[in-house]
């Protein structure tokens, strides 16, 4: 098996530069709109809200509560995911990434 090239590079100062993906969270100001969009795209995402209302009929389904209870399921139909590289990786890495995105 061929040795894989290191993902760690040395910076001009000699210390290693490590590239990582950083998960980001949506700012709470956008949760309600994101929940509405998630339900619009995939109606099954509203299921928890309906179950909670059945469990506690006195619960007020405010937009904020609905946002907290909304699932984030992908649609059953095919989904097109668009991404871009922030750096300029070699063509082999680009090809491998696309293969994972579009099996």
C-alpha atoms as one frame of an Amber mdcrd trajectory, in Angstrom:
protein
   0.000   0.000   0.000   1.360   3.401  -0.952   2.109   5.836   1.833  -0.409
   8.689   2.024   1.013  12.209   2.005   0.882  14.002   5.334  -2.050  16.362
   5.911   0.149  18.470   8.199   2.345  21.108   6.606   5.080  23.157   8.185
   4.631  26.902   8.179   7.547  29.242   7.408   8.201  29.505  11.176   8.603
  25.732  11.418   5.449  24.997  13.404   2.949  22.566  11.878  -0.152  23.904
  10.130  -3.126  21.633  10.693  -6.220  22.050   8.533  -9.489  21.032  10.104
 -13.188  21.370   9.384 -14.993  23.415  11.983 -18.684  22.685  12.556 -20.707
  25.856  12.739 -23.976  26.468  14.505 -26.736  28.597  13.123 -27.247  31.777
  15.143 -30.445  31.544  17.254 -31.909  34.532  15.388 -32.244  32.248  12.340
 -33.678  29.130  14.057 -37.342  29.928  13.373 -36.773  30.642   9.687 -34.569
  27.533   9.344 -37.269  25.385  10.963 -39.903  26.778   8.612 -37.661  26.002
   5.649 -36.914  22.488   6.947 -40.646  21.760   7.201 -41.256  23.258   3.760
 -38.564  21.041   2.201 -39.470  17.873   4.139 -42.873  17.848   5.898 -41.787
  14.902   8.104 -39.639  17.401   9.994 -42.779  18.661  11.762 -43.480  15.279
  13.410 -42.021  16.038  16.852 -44.167  19.140  17.187 -47.326  17.124  16.571
 -46.236  14.457  19.084 -45.462  17.095  21.727 -48.876  18.698  21.277 -50.509
  15.278  21.763 -48.461  14.714  24.937 -49.128  18.177  26.344 -52.235  19.768
  24.820 -51.627  22.897  26.949 -48.281  23.557  25.261 -48.317  26.706  23.181
 -46.611  25.948  19.861 -44.764  29.254  19.555 -42.399  29.692  16.593 -39.421
  29.297  18.949 -40.737  26.003  20.401 -41.521  24.714  16.931 -37.964  25.593
  15.878 -36.533  23.625  18.804 -38.690  20.578  18.068 -38.256  20.561  14.297
 -36.229  17.673  12.901 -33.562  18.201  10.276 -34.157  15.222   8.004 -33.043
  15.146   4.401 -35.791  14.731   1.816 -36.462  11.205   0.600 -35.869  12.380
  -2.961 -32.391  13.097  -4.294 -30.594  16.109  -2.893 -27.990  18.188  -4.687
 -25.234  19.362  -2.378 -23.005  22.143  -3.611 -19.657  22.768  -2.000 -16.415
  24.450  -2.839 -12.843  24.204  -1.704 -11.399  27.175   0.134  -7.916  26.200
  -0.959  -6.836  24.670  -4.242  -6.387  20.926  -3.608  -4.950  18.618  -6.214
  -7.292  16.937  -8.682  -7.089  13.540  -6.932  -8.489  15.004  -3.708 -11.194
  16.860  -5.623 -12.194  13.667  -7.424 -12.236  11.630  -4.198 -14.357  14.280
  -2.446 -16.883  14.324  -5.275 -17.098  10.537  -5.245 -18.088  10.679  -1.566
 -20.634  13.405  -2.226 -22.230  11.629  -5.196 -22.052   7.860  -4.603
